[in-house]
Amino acid sequence: MTDRSRLERSWLARDPSAGRGSGGATYRWLWQPETTPFGMTGGVAWFSVQAIAMWFGLWPLAVVFAVAAGLAAGQTARAWTSADEHADVPLALLIGSLAPLAAATHTAAFGALFVAGVVVSILGASVQRSADTPPLRDAGFTIQSWMPTAIASGSMIFAYRYEVGAAVWLLCLVSIYDAGHYSFGAGSDRAWGGPFAGIAGIGVVAFALVIVGVPPLDTSAAGRFAVGAAFLIPAGVALGSLVLPGSGARAGAFRRLDSLMVAGPLWAWSVGRYLSDLV
């Protein structure tokens, strides 16, 4: 890779594809959604599918996230191949789709899948080695394609296993952030409008969930968790932009999961600690 290519992919670089509204280019890590006819409708549909799956139980939810994670991992790998890198699209899709199912089976199964996924990615890159890049580099792009989506999707399953209400909390906070980010960020001259609107939505929805009394969080814990989510959910979206070749890369399924990449695992871990302290 040339020095110029490295600069274009660094997190401080400006990405001309990131902001497709009148705001123009923005930073590599700051994603600005595109205005599409079905943008908000797709978000509502994705929220509804998750909510219905939660109603039916753990395995229906795991199947829904298996489909989403597989598509997201495959899209990420394809984005890297379009950027003249070598990533194994079918392998990324397979491992990404297995992650939520492994998380639903057992925590150890989820960990074993990660170890096996890394090993298989390296072996696959060694067998299919390209003439111009080392196998470990190619394996790295494959792992980068499936690991973030596996963590994001698996974390929702773990939260559900701990307490259904914890998954409901996470779903509502992530969904309202995504809705605010799209509503006020798509096509806007100010790329920061979307994230700030999403954070404001987190506060409103957290207050509503406390009033309704959704378990397992009491008022004090809900405030702490909501403040954490207000920082961690946008961090996941920014991390998602760094996982892709550019923040404007076309990866719709990936963008349905990126807000869980940081908040999801920390939320599941924190809920587990919170519940153990109550016993």
Rosetta blueprint (number, residue, H / E / L):
1 M L
2 T L
3 D H
4 R H
5 S H
6 R H
7 L H
8 E H
9 R H
10 S L
11 W L
12 L L
13 A L
14 R E
15 D E
16 P L
17 S L
18 A L
19 G L
20 R L
21 G L
22 S L
23 G L
24 G L
25 A L
26 T E
27 Y E
28 R L
29 W L
30 L L
31 W L
32 Q L
33 P L
34 E L
35 T L
36 T L
37 P L
38 F L
39 G H
40 M H
41 T H
42 G H
43 G H
44 V H
45 A H
46 W H
47 F H
48 S H
49 V H
50 Q H
51 A H
52 I H
53 A H
54 M H
55 W H
56 F H
57 G L
58 L H
59 W H
60 P H
61 L H
62 A H
63 V H
64 V H
65 F H
66 A H
67 V H
68 A H
69 A H
70 G H
71 L H
72 A H
73 A H
74 G H
75 Q H
76 T H
77 A H
78 R H
79 A H
80 W H
81 T H
82 S H
83 A L
84 D L
85 E L
86 H L
87 A L
88 D L
89 V H
90 P H
91 L H
92 A H
93 L H
94 L H
95 I H
96 G H
97 S H
98 L H
99 A H
100 P H
101 L H
102 A H
103 A H
104 A H
105 T H
106 H L
107 T H
108 A H
109 A H
110 F H
111 G H
112 A H
113 L H
114 F H
115 V H
116 A H
117 G H
118 V H
119 V H
120 V H
121 S H
122 I H
123 L H
124 G H
125 A H
126 S H
127 V H
128 Q L
129 R L
130 S L
131 A L
132 D L
133 T L
134 P L
135 P H
136 L H
137 R H
138 D H
139 A H
140 G H
141 F H
142 T H
143 I H
144 Q H
145 S H
146 W H
147 M H
148 P H
149 T H
150 A H
151 I H
152 A H
153 S H
154 G H
155 S H
156 M H
157 I H
158 F H
159 A H
160 Y H
161 R H
162 Y H
163 E L
164 V H
165 G H
166 A H
167 A H
168 V H
169 W H
170 L H
171 L H
172 C H
173 L H
174 V H
175 S H
176 I H
177 Y H
178 D H
179 A H
180 G H
181 H H
182 Y H
183 S H
184 F H
185 G H
186 A L
187 G L
188 S L
189 D L
190 R L
191 A L
192 W L
193 G H
194 G H
195 P H
196 F H
197 A H
198 G H
199 I H
200 A H
201 G H
202 I H
203 G H
204 V H
205 V H
206 A H
207 F H
208 A H
209 L H
210 V H
211 I H
212 V H
213 G L
214 V L
215 P L
216 P L
217 L L
218 D L
219 T H
220 S H
221 A H
222 A H
223 G H
224 R H
225 F H
226 A H
227 V H
228 G H
229 A H
230 A H
231 F H
232 L H
233 I H
234 P H
235 A H
236 G H
237 V H
238 A H
239 L H
240 G H
241 S H
242 L H
243 V H
244 L L
245 P L
246 G L
247 S L
248 G L
249 A L
250 R L
251 A L
252 G H
253 A H
254 F H
255 R H
256 R H
257 L H
258 D H
259 S H
260 L H
261 M L
262 V L
263 A H
264 G H
265 P H
266 L H
267 W H
268 A H
269 W H
270 S H
271 V H
272 G H
273 R H
274 Y H
275 L H
276 S H
277 D H
278 L H
279 V L
